[in-house]
Amino acid sequence: MDFSLTEEQHAAQSVAAEVFAPRSAGIVGAPAPPSGAAWFDREAWGEAAAGNLLGLAVAEDVGGTGLGLLETCTLLEMQGRHLARLPMAITLAVAAPAIDAFGPARLRESILPAMVSGDSVLSAALVEPHSHDPLTVSTIAKDLGEAGWQLDGEKICVPFAEHAEHILVPAETAENEVKVFLVEATADGVVLEGEQTTSGQPESRMVLTGVRVAADAVLAGPEGVDVLRWMVDRAVVATCAIQLGVAEQALRMTSAYTSEREQFGRPIAMFQAVALRAANAYLDVECIRSTLWQAAWALDNDRPVGHTVDVAKFWASEGGQRVTAAAQQLHGGMGVDTDYPLHRYTLWSKHNELSLGAGHSHLASIGAAMAWGSAERNN
């Protein structure tokens, strides 16, 4: 399978590099990222909008360019490489495409143009307390007829919720059917509480108490399409794309450092133990890359996904952890110096490793399906 980038993907990646590189947190001497609400780089978000990056995966009639997940992943790889503090994964790969694909005309026309122009942020609440499986939903949706719906429940780890204007919320109806609802972040009954994360990315606990949602603020897929799984798959692949950029840049920094750092009169990169450790890290990066693009290609082309998403997340989690651990060890004391940027890649890698299920949970999903003799996922 040929994973060479197309002309459009190269162009998107080039523009993203122009936006992210000048403010990269991976540059030696770069200031420490701010914490709290200031972590979100609004200026870069505006520049990304000006570069037509925010509408890559939505249709042209709402201001987008009508491309897809593959193009979005090229942006996310660059985001990981430069540690850009933006809600690109949850907005561009999950929430906006879901509204575009499954939302009624009113929602598409009223919400997506503002996102494309950089004036709004969208999020999705895919994680619930006490559950490692995003497809297991305990939030309740009560049908109020013409009055719409009422939502009650709790979500955790909602990315950029306090910056978002709208949040997609999966909930279960009385008929045991999971639907995805569009909730205004400032609606009555919505309470957002900030949570601490490894990378510093703003995430929130979201409590919904008697939250009213309009009857047409529901995403509806065609027969046979599970909208929640559609969103979760893309959220997982988006995380893998960021992890690829993080791991690749950590390895680049390690290559440069070990080529310059001398011991016993020669660069430490010439020592066999160092070379072998770096070579193993390179193999992990390439495995993250190939499994990511295979999963993204299958999703973008409506091909059978099988276990490709689980395999991609397994490699992103396990491989990413090994790469950053090797980078830290080969840098020695420099790796833990907070004046040197490598530790930021380690923190981002750990965040990506655990988001939407660590590697072992995705491996368990594959194992369970194999035990039942199925080629498809069982979750």
C-alpha positions as CSV (number, residue, x, y, z in Angstrom):
1,M,0.0,0.0,0.0
2,D,1.4,3.4,-1.0
3,F,1.2,5.9,1.8
4,S,2.9,8.7,-0.1
5,L,1.2,12.1,0.5
6,T,-0.9,13.6,-2.2
7,E,-0.3,17.2,-3.5
8,E,-3.2,18.4,-1.3
9,Q,-1.8,16.7,1.8
10,H,1.7,18.1,1.2
11,A,0.2,21.5,0.9
12,A,-1.8,21.2,4.1
13,Q,1.3,19.9,5.9
14,S,3.4,22.8,4.6
15,V,0.9,25.5,5.7
16,A,0.6,23.8,9.1
17,A,4.4,23.9,9.5
18,E,4.4,27.6,8.7
19,V,1.8,28.2,11.4
20,F,3.3,26.0,14.1
21,A,7.1,26.2,13.7
22,P,7.6,29.8,14.8
23,R,5.9,29.1,18.1
24,S,7.1,25.5,18.5
25,A,7.5,24.4,22.1
26,G,10.2,22.0,21.0
27,I,12.8,24.6,20.3
28,V,15.6,24.9,22.8
29,G,15.0,28.0,24.8
30,A,11.3,28.1,24.0
31,P,9.3,29.4,27.0
32,A,7.3,27.0,29.1
33,P,3.7,26.7,27.9
34,P,1.2,28.7,30.0
35,S,-1.2,26.8,32.2
36,G,-5.0,27.1,32.6
37,A,-7.1,28.9,30.1
38,A,-4.1,30.5,28.5
39,W,-2.8,27.1,27.4
40,F,-5.0,27.3,24.3
41,D,-3.1,29.3,21.7
42,R,-5.9,31.5,20.2
43,E,-3.5,33.4,17.9
44,A,-2.3,30.1,16.3
45,W,-6.0,29.0,15.9
46,G,-6.7,32.2,14.1
47,E,-3.7,31.8,11.8
48,A,-4.7,28.2,11.1
49,A,-8.1,29.5,10.0
50,A,-6.5,32.1,7.8
51,G,-4.5,29.4,6.2
52,N,-7.7,27.4,5.4
53,L,-6.7,24.6,7.7
54,L,-9.7,24.3,9.9
55,G,-12.1,23.4,7.1
56,L,-10.2,20.6,5.5
57,A,-12.6,17.9,6.5
58,V,-16.0,19.6,6.0
59,A,-17.9,20.3,2.9
60,E,-17.5,23.3,0.6
61,D,-21.1,24.5,1.1
62,V,-20.2,25.4,4.8
63,G,-16.9,27.0,3.9
64,G,-14.7,23.9,4.0
65,T,-12.5,22.3,1.3
66,G,-14.2,18.9,1.3
67,L,-11.1,16.7,1.9
68,G,-11.0,14.2,4.7
69,L,-9.4,12.4,7.6
70,L,-6.1,11.7,5.8
71,E,-5.5,15.4,5.2
72,T,-6.5,16.2,8.8
73,C,-4.0,13.6,10.1
74,T,-1.2,15.4,8.2
75,L,-2.0,18.5,10.2
76,L,-2.2,16.5,13.5
77,E,1.3,15.0,12.8
78,M,2.7,18.5,12.5
79,Q,0.8,19.6,15.6
80,G,2.5,16.8,17.5
81,R,5.9,17.6,16.1
82,H,5.7,21.2,17.3
83,L,3.4,20.7,20.4
84,A,0.9,23.2,19.1
85,R,-1.6,24.0,21.8
86,L,-4.8,23.7,19.7
87,P,-8.1,21.7,19.8
88,M,-7.4,20.3,16.3
89,A,-8.0,16.6,17.0
90,I,-11.3,16.9,18.7
91,T,-12.7,19.7,16.5
92,L,-11.3,18.9,13.1
93,A,-11.1,15.1,13.2
94,V,-14.2,14.4,15.3
95,A,-16.8,17.0,16.1
96,A,-16.9,19.1,12.9
97,P,-16.9,16.1,10.5
98,A,-19.6,14.4,12.5
99,I,-21.9,17.4,12.4
100,D,-21.1,17.7,8.7
101,A,-21.9,14.1,7.9
102,F,-24.8,13.4,10.3
103,G,-26.2,16.7,11.4
104,P,-29.4,18.3,10.0
105,A,-29.1,21.3,7.7
106,R,-29.8,23.8,10.4
107,L,-26.9,22.7,12.5
108,R,-24.5,22.4,9.7
109,E,-25.3,25.9,8.4
110,S,-25.3,27.6,11.8
111,I,-22.3,26.0,13.4
112,L,-19.7,24.9,10.9
113,P,-18.9,28.2,9.1
114,A,-18.0,29.8,12.5
115,M,-15.6,26.9,13.2
116,V,-14.0,27.1,9.7
117,S,-13.4,30.8,10.3
118,G,-11.8,30.2,13.7
119,D,-14.5,31.9,15.6
120,S,-15.6,28.8,17.5
121,V,-14.4,25.5,19.0
122,L,-16.3,22.2,19.0
123,S,-15.7,19.3,21.3
124,A,-17.0,15.8,22.0
125,A,-17.6,14.1,25.3
126,L,-16.5,10.5,24.6
127,V,-15.4,9.3,28.1
128,E,-17.5,8.4,31.1
129,P,-16.4,7.7,34.7
130,H,-15.6,4.0,35.6
131,S,-15.5,2.9,32.0
132,H,-12.5,2.2,29.8
133,D,-14.7,1.7,26.7
134,P,-16.0,4.9,25.0
135,L,-18.8,2.9,23.4
136,T,-20.3,2.1,26.8
137,V,-22.7,5.0,27.6
138,S,-24.5,5.5,30.9
139,T,-25.7,9.1,30.3
140,I,-29.5,9.1,29.9
141,A,-31.6,10.8,27.2
142,K,-35.3,11.3,28.0
143,D,-37.6,11.9,25.0
144,L,-39.8,14.9,25.6
145,G,-41.6,14.7,22.3
146,E,-41.8,18.0,20.5
147,A,-40.0,19.7,23.4
148,G,-36.9,17.8,22.5
149,W,-34.7,15.8,24.8
150,Q,-33.5,15.9,28.4
151,L,-29.9,14.7,29.2
152,D,-28.7,13.6,32.6
153,G,-25.3,12.1,33.3
154,E,-21.6,12.7,33.6
155,K,-18.6,12.8,31.2
156,I,-14.9,13.2,32.0
157,C,-11.8,14.1,30.0
158,V,-13.8,16.4,27.7
159,P,-11.1,18.2,25.6
160,F,-11.3,22.0,25.5
161,A,-14.8,21.9,26.9
162,E,-14.4,25.3,28.6
163,H,-13.3,26.9,25.3
164,A,-16.0,25.2,23.2
165,E,-19.3,26.7,22.1
166,H,-20.9,23.3,21.4
167,I,-20.1,19.7,22.7
168,L,-21.3,16.5,21.2
169,V,-22.7,14.2,23.9
170,P,-23.6,10.5,23.4
171,A,-26.5,9.3,25.6
172,E,-28.7,6.3,25.8
173,T,-32.5,6.5,25.2
174,A,-35.3,4.5,26.8
175,E,-35.1,2.1,23.8
176,N,-31.5,1.3,24.7
177,E,-30.3,3.2,21.6
178,V,-27.3,5.5,21.8
179,K,-27.8,8.8,20.1
180,V,-25.4,11.8,19.8
181,F,-26.7,15.2,20.9
182,L,-25.4,18.6,20.3
183,V,-25.2,20.5,23.6
184,E,-24.4,24.2,24.1
185,A,-21.6,24.4,26.5
186,T,-23.3,27.2,28.4
187,A,-26.8,25.6,28.5
188,D,-28.7,25.5,31.8
189,G,-27.8,22.4,33.7
190,V,-24.3,22.0,32.2
191,V,-21.5,22.2,34.8
192,L,-17.8,22.1,33.7
193,E,-15.0,21.4,36.1
194,G,-11.4,21.6,35.0
195,E,-9.2,18.5,35.2
196,Q,-5.4,18.3,35.4
197,T,-3.7,16.5,32.5
198,T,-0.2,15.3,31.8
199,S,0.4,17.5,28.8
200,G,-1.4,20.5,30.2
201,Q,-4.2,20.3,27.6
202,P,-7.4,21.6,29.1
203,E,-10.0,18.9,29.8
204,S,-13.1,19.0,31.9
205,R,-15.5,16.9,33.9
206,M,-19.0,17.6,32.4
207,V,-22.1,17.1,34.6
208,L,-25.5,17.3,32.9
209,T,-28.5,17.8,35.0
210,G,-31.8,18.2,33.2
211,V,-30.1,19.7,30.2
212,R,-32.6,20.4,27.4
213,V,-31.7,19.7,23.8
214,A,-33.8,20.7,20.8
215,A,-35.5,17.8,18.9
216,D,-33.4,18.4,15.8
217,A,-30.1,18.7,17.7
218,V,-29.4,15.0,17.2
219,L,-26.9,13.4,14.8
220,A,-28.5,10.7,12.7
221,G,-26.5,8.4,10.5
222,P,-27.9,6.3,7.7
223,E,-29.1,2.7,8.4
224,G,-26.2,0.6,9.6
225,V,-24.0,3.5,10.6
226,D,-23.1,3.7,14.3
227,V,-22.4,7.5,14.8
228,L,-20.7,7.0,18.1
229,R,-18.3,4.4,16.8
230,W,-17.7,6.6,13.8
231,M,-16.6,9.4,16.1
232,V,-14.6,7.2,18.5
233,D,-12.6,5.6,15.6
234,R,-11.7,9.1,14.3
235,A,-10.8,10.3,17.8
236,V,-8.5,7.4,18.3
237,V,-6.8,7.8,14.9
238,A,-6.4,11.5,15.5
239,T,-4.6,10.8,18.8
240,C,-2.3,8.4,16.9
241,A,-1.5,11.1,14.4
242,I,-0.4,13.5,17.1
243,Q,1.6,10.7,18.7
244,L,3.4,10.1,15.5
245,G,4.6,13.7,15.4
246,V,5.6,13.6,19.0
247,A,7.6,10.4,18.7
248,E,9.2,11.4,15.5
249,Q,10.4,14.7,16.8
250,A,11.7,13.1,20.1
251,L,13.7,10.8,18.0
252,R,15.0,13.6,15.8
253,M,16.2,15.5,18.9
254,T,17.9,12.3,20.2
255,S,19.6,11.7,16.9
256,A,21.0,15.3,16.9
257,Y,22.0,15.1,20.5
258,T,23.8,11.8,20.4
259,S,25.6,12.9,17.2
260,E,27.0,16.0,19.0
261,R,27.5,14.7,22.5
262,E,31.0,13.2,22.8
263,Q,32.5,10.7,25.2
264,F,36.0,9.2,25.1
265,G,36.7,11.4,22.1
266,R,33.9,10.4,19.8
267,P,30.1,11.0,19.5
268,I,28.1,8.6,21.7
269,A,25.9,7.8,18.6
270,M,28.9,5.6,17.5
271,F,28.6,3.3,20.6
272,Q,26.8,0.1,19.8
273,A,24.4,0.2,22.7
274,V,23.3,3.8,21.8
275,A,22.9,2.9,18.1
276,L,20.8,-0.2,18.8
277,R,18.5,1.7,21.2
278,A,18.0,4.5,18.7
279,A,17.4,1.9,15.9
280,N,14.7,0.2,17.9
281,A,13.1,3.6,18.5
282,Y,13.2,4.3,14.8
283,L,11.4,1.0,14.2
284,D,8.7,2.0,16.7
285,V,8.2,5.3,14.9
286,E,7.8,3.6,11.6
287,C,5.3,1.1,13.1
288,I,3.3,4.0,14.5
289,R,3.4,5.6,11.1
290,S,2.3,2.6,9.0
291,T,-0.5,1.5,11.3
292,L,-1.8,5.0,11.6
293,W,-2.0,5.6,7.9
294,Q,-3.6,2.2,7.3
295,A,-6.4,2.9,9.8
296,A,-6.9,6.5,8.5
297,W,-7.1,5.3,4.9
298,A,-9.7,2.6,5.8
299,L,-11.8,5.1,7.6
300,D,-11.5,7.8,5.0
301,N,-12.4,5.4,2.2
302,D,-15.3,3.6,3.9
303,R,-13.4,0.3,3.8
304,P,-13.8,-2.5,6.4
305,V,-11.9,-1.3,9.5
306,G,-11.5,-4.6,11.2
307,H,-8.8,-4.2,13.9
308,T,-6.8,-1.5,12.2
309,V,-7.8,1.2,14.6
310,D,-7.0,-1.0,17.7
311,V,-3.7,-1.9,16.1
312,A,-2.8,1.7,15.4
313,K,-3.6,2.8,19.0
314,F,-1.6,-0.2,20.4
315,W,1.5,1.0,18.5
316,A,0.9,4.6,19.3
317,S,0.6,3.8,23.0
318,E,3.3,1.2,23.4
319,G,5.7,2.4,20.7
320,G,5.3,6.0,21.7
321,Q,6.2,5.2,25.3
322,R,9.3,3.3,24.2
323,V,10.5,6.0,21.9
324,T,10.2,8.8,24.5
325,A,11.8,6.5,27.2
326,A,14.7,5.8,24.9
327,A,15.0,9.5,24.1
328,Q,15.2,10.3,27.8
329,Q,17.8,7.7,28.5
330,L,20.0,8.6,25.6
331,H,19.9,12.3,26.6
332,G,21.0,11.4,30.1
333,G,20.6,14.2,32.6
334,M,19.8,16.7,29.8
335,G,16.6,14.8,29.2
336,V,15.1,15.8,32.5
337,D,16.3,19.4,32.5
338,T,13.2,21.5,32.3
339,D,15.2,24.2,30.3
340,Y,15.5,21.6,27.5
341,P,12.3,20.8,25.6
342,L,12.5,17.0,25.5
343,H,10.5,16.5,28.7
344,R,7.5,18.2,27.0
345,Y,7.4,15.5,24.4
346,T,7.5,12.9,27.1
347,L,4.5,14.5,28.8
348,W,2.5,14.8,25.5
349,S,3.4,11.2,24.7
350,K,2.1,9.9,28.0
351,H,-1.1,11.9,27.5
352,N,-1.6,10.3,24.1
353,E,-0.7,6.9,25.3
354,L,-3.5,6.8,27.9
355,S,-6.2,8.8,26.0
356,L,-9.1,6.7,24.7
357,G,-7.6,3.5,26.1
358,A,-4.0,2.5,26.7
359,G,-2.4,-0.1,24.4
360,H,-3.3,-3.1,26.5
361,S,-7.1,-2.3,26.3
362,H,-6.9,-2.2,22.5
363,L,-4.9,-5.4,22.5
364,A,-7.5,-7.0,24.7
365,S,-10.2,-6.0,22.2
366,I,-8.3,-7.8,19.4
367,G,-7.7,-10.8,21.6
368,A,-11.3,-11.1,22.6
369,A,-12.4,-11.0,18.9
370,M,-9.8,-13.7,18.0
371,A,-11.0,-15.9,20.9
372,W,-14.5,-15.7,19.5
373,G,-13.2,-16.4,16.0
374,S,-14.3,-13.0,14.6
375,A,-12.4,-10.8,12.2
376,E,-14.4,-7.8,13.5
377,R,-14.2,-5.9,16.8
378,N,-16.4,-7.1,19.6
379,N,-16.7,-3.7,21.4
